[in-house]
Every structure is written in C-alpha cells, then in structure tokens.
Amino acid sequence: MNAAPADQIRLLDLQALDVRLSQLAHKRTSLPEHAEIESLTKDLAQLRDLLVAATTEESDTAREQTKAERDVDQVRQRAARDQQRLDSGAVTSPKDLENLQREIVSLAKRQGDLEDVVLEVMERRESAQERVAELTERVAAVQVKADDATARRDAALAEFDAQAASVGKEREVVAGSVPADLLKLYEKLRGQQGGVGAARLFQRRCEGCRLELNITELNEVRAAAPDAVLRCENCRRILVRTAESGL
C-alpha cells in the first residue's frame, strides 16, 4: 500500500487522539467515586434493613404495651368494683365476704404482676425507640455521603464526556483527511493491537512495541519509497517515518 508521507503522519495525529479517547474512557470507568458509591450503597442497604427491623420491633412492643396496659386496667376496674361491694356492706355472708376479700388480694397481686410486665415492655420499647433514632441518624449521615459522592462522580463524568466529545470531533476531522484504504488498515490494526494501529519510528525504534530495528530492517526502511506504507516486523503496526526516525 502507498500513501503520501503527510497522510501517514496524520495517522500519528489520529493515533494520539485515539489514545486520548482511550485514556478518558479508562478514567471514566476507574473513578474512585464508583467504588465509594458502591460501598456506601451497600452500607445504606444494610442500615435500612436494620432500621426496618428496629421499627418493626418498636411497633410490636407498642402493641404489646397497649395490651398489657389494657390488662392492668381491666384488673384494676374489677378490683375497684369488688372493693366497692365490700365497702357498701351489701355482702353480709361471712363466706362471701371471705371470698371477696380473697379475690381483692388476688387481684392486687395480679395487678402488680401485670404492672411489672408493662414496665418490662416499656423498657424494651424505649430501647427499640433509641435504636430506631440511632439508625435513622446513621442512614441520614450515610445518605449525605452517598449524595456527595454521586455529585462528585456525575461532575467528573460530565467533564470526561465533554472532553471526549471535543476529542471525538477533532478525530472526525483528522480521520476524514486520511485516505480510505489507509484508514481502513489503521482501524483494523488498532482493533488487533490493543488500540494502537500506527506507531512512529523514533531513533530507529518502533514506538508501538518499543523494539529497536536491526540493521537489516533499517536498510529495508531506508530503501523504501517515501510513500510506501511500512509495517513493523515485530508488532505489525503501521510504521510511520519522520525526521526523527534516525535513518
């Protein structure tokens, strides 16, 4: 294949732009904010699960407390009615009086036991409420960090996208100035050679594979016509000659 030396040199400009695009793509995917957001998202999910569990526990103990207080109230009302009967003098039978007094004592003990239950449930509910408050605060704090990391990531991505768009437009102009057959070869080699399809011959060394040409290869390069499209014998990339090739 033949191409004007100026067209071949434009391949180096095109390659530099493609390298820049690859660097921007790499920076885009390797932002530290990506890992930070992933970690914070996991933390948020775990904290929210804990918060749901704590909220459920608080709700359950609230119902349990309501039931226990209702039980205490029922026993208290029954004891009050019995005491009222006892104080009214309506019960005159000694046996009935004894039974009534025994029931009042039993109800008092039952009320005391139920009040202990209420206190125990209240303590558990208070603990659950404190846990809910703590987890709510932690979720909010982590959410702030996640929002900040997301904002930083989005700003960085927007900057990379703007740079990539600018470089992409410049690439279109340069690629449009390269002969179609030369551009096709370059694109094919770039796909095969890790994104580098053309390399400069600098000081007798291919900048694609970083290997120095031996004397035989150098003589072949020297003997080649200026418009001949050369390939590196080692990496097979397009080898572009310049004034600094050391020939």
Secondary structure, DSSP 8 states (H G I E B T S, - for coil): -B--HHHHHHHHHHHHHHHHHHHHHHHHHT-HHHHHHHHHHHHHHHHHHHHHHHHHHHHHHHHHHHHHHHHHHHHHHHHHHHHHHHHHT----HHHHHHHHHHHHHHHHHHHHHHHHHHHHHHHHHHHHHHHHHHHHHHHHHHHHHHHHHHHHHHHHHHHHHHHHHHHHHHHHHHHTS-HHHHHHHHHHHHHTTT--EEEEETTEETTT--B--HHHHHHHHHS-TTB-EE-TTT--EEEE-TTS--
